[in-house]
Amino acid sequence: MGFYEDYIKRTPGSQKAAERAQAIIPGGVGSAIQFWAPYPIYIKDSKGSRIWDMDGNEYIDYCMCYAAMVAGHANPVIAESIARQAKKGTLYGLPSSSATELAEEIHRRYPAIDMLRFTQSGVEATMYAVRLARAATHKDGVIKVEGAYHGASDVLLVSTAVPTTTAAGPAWMPSSIVESAGIPAGATENTFVVQFNDLESLEYQLKKHEGEIACFILEPCMTNGGVIPPDPGYLKGVRELTIKYNVLLIFDEVKIGARIAPGGGAEKYGITPDLITLAKAIGGGTPLGAFGGRRELMELITPLGPAVHFGTYNANPLTTTAGLTCLKEVLTTEKYKEMDELGEKYASGLEEIISRLNFPASVTHEGPLGGIQFVPEKPHTYREANQCNKDLWKEYWYGMLSKGVIPMGSGWFEEYSISAAHTVNDIEETLNITEDVLSSIKKKLL
Ligand SMILES: Cc1ncc(COP(=O)(O)O)c(C=O)c1O
């Protein structure tokens, strides 16, 4: 029996839950990324680094809701603060001080954020940041990185998953590939694509569209295609080129923000962008996002300026209280150090196993976020990561699941995420299971 069959045998409760859900919810899931064949596990409980499915199977979780659960599942300090706030009200539709305090805490971590506005999600944060950049520059063009995901808004849902065929275009001038039906051509005609870690490709597009580009949006450390850190000098070059061509620089830190360092990528790499988008960690496990940056840009937002930003749920007391508790009480300087140490231990442990087994895989990481990619060399671009052996990845995925580990988000391009709740024991147990799984795969497939 293979790992896939093991998985099905262990999960009859999830199968039943999926059948029921599929009759009423497309795919039976809330977001396409939650689906995998033949059905995902359905969850009934979670605590710390662990999560339990309908059948009572326990998993060490490294998906952690796609890096959002930085404090660990059901963190007691955050749960307590949510319960306290819920008794006083969940939505006021009027401002309250938890949002101001959280904004101040984010400014303390991100000096580049003079002012910010809250959203519910990362997709809204990036969508509004791009709108603001267009409003500020009176230009329509947007440059993004091939393979980067910034949420599913029309303007940015371009070249997020790129074919390995010639349709992708040459590396120095990738094609803009629209990723969904229902997006009008006009919405993406000003979205242009470059390679990550490739200043020539960026300068080519900046020159070609000189005077038309409002902003370049990128994750300073890419988290699609595993985790792809910036090459030395890349971000400095990006900053210089965006200044030279008079283009606003947006760091999308939805996933890495307050995660790879207290002040995210801006702090870690010492670069000051014009705008920054955040979500995930800043919500302490509740749906919260933000976009912010230079004061004169943020003062273009309604009611101060002409760029509209609305939302019934914006800056509500529930999510801002959870976020404030997370940043102030859970994510202490000491916690970042611990998460970094665990990240180092996990990545080096994985590398050791891979080298011992002579397995065609590589590991890249930035602190507690990392990727195991089934390509022999560490990738520097999404194209290189996309060369991964997807069959090996599938075996790894079902193998780890059937032995009680959710090893990463549910796709070869996802990353693993170590939270404040993970322990040395979790890491050691996971490394033992990984060795088991990779050894079996090697015997069977290589
Ligand atoms: C870098 C980045 N930007 C934006 C988003 C979209 O965020 P959300 O799923 O909260 O809309 C994501 C989601 O994973 C992301 O990783």
The ligand as an ORCA input file, in Angstrom:
! r2SCAN-3c Opt
* xyz 0 1
  C       2.567     37.590     -0.208
  C       1.070     37.526     -0.150
  N       0.339     38.597     -0.487
  C      -1.003     38.581     -0.441
  C      -1.677     37.449     -0.056
  C      -3.174     37.443      0.000
  O      -3.555     37.442      1.336
  P      -5.011     36.927      1.772
  O      -5.041     35.464      1.537
  O      -5.111     37.328      3.213
  O      -5.983     37.673      0.949
  C      -0.965     36.307      0.299
  C      -1.653     35.081      0.717
  O      -1.081     34.099      1.069
  C       0.458     36.341      0.251
  O       1.191     35.270      0.586
*
